[in-house]
Amino acid sequence: MRYLDLTFPTPQENLACDEALIDLCEESHHHEVLRFWEPREPFVVLGYSSKMDLEVNLSSCEANRIPVLRRVSGGGTVLQGPGCLNYSLILTVQESGPLTGIASTYAFVMEGHRRALGQIIGSEVRIQGLSDLALGGCKFSGNAQYRRRRFVLLHGTFLLQLDLGLMGRLLPLPRRQPLYRQNRAHRDFLINLGISSVAIKEALRRCWNVTEMCADVPHERIAALVSHRYARAEWNCKF
């Protein structure tokens, strides 16, 4: 597995990078990849099939000049911004391995992350719902996946120092909730870990046995995806 710690200047480029990387893996049987990136500005990102007018307070986003974008993976709507650490994990799907199904992929990856983070946090990390990581019943990591034939992209966010009050102003309570949420407001349901991104990066590098740096960054493909998809209203406002 190869390692890439790369944050692009814009959220559109960062979202496009994940899709470009899995496309490259799928087309060329490329090495597996672990990428990290940290947003420089707030933005809202919808899951692929999320409905913008139901899941976002658009007037608040417009008033705060916060863009609303859409990613290629499923899952719910989230706020990204300074204080978040994002990872992107691209893994080979073996015919008889744990990555052949959606639920088994989440279980496999979340268990690895639960063990790795528990060692540095010093408290019991639990898997909640299908794809959340939590401390004391409060969520600090949400995750989503995008599947191709040979590879799967599983990516997610670790809350370190995100402005949870801003999330409450921009996002209504989700229509679909895991049972453990119990209709709690964002500020009561979410928790910042308050630890350094460096510690998490090192823990996940050990977890996935990352051995070398990734030298092949598909810059032209990323730019094309931004131009034709992630920067276009036809994509971001499609549902």
HUBELUR-V874666 format. One record per helix or strand of 2 or more residues. SS is the DSSP state (~ for helix, > for strand). FROM is the first residue (numbers start at 1). TO is the last residue. If there is no record, write none. Layout:
<<SS & FROM & TO> <SS & FROM & TO>>
//
This chain:
<<> & 2 & 5> <~ & 11 & 28> <> & 33 & 37> <> & 43 & 46> <~ & 52 & 55> <~ & 58 & 63> <> & 68 & 70> <> & 78 & 80> <> & 84 & 92> <~ & 102 & 121> <> & 125 & 128> <> & 132 & 135> <> & 138 & 147> <> & 151 & 159> <~ & 164 & 170> <~ & 179 & 181> <~ & 186 & 189> <~ & 197 & 207> <> & 212 & 213> <~ & 219 & 230> <~ & 233 & 236>>
//
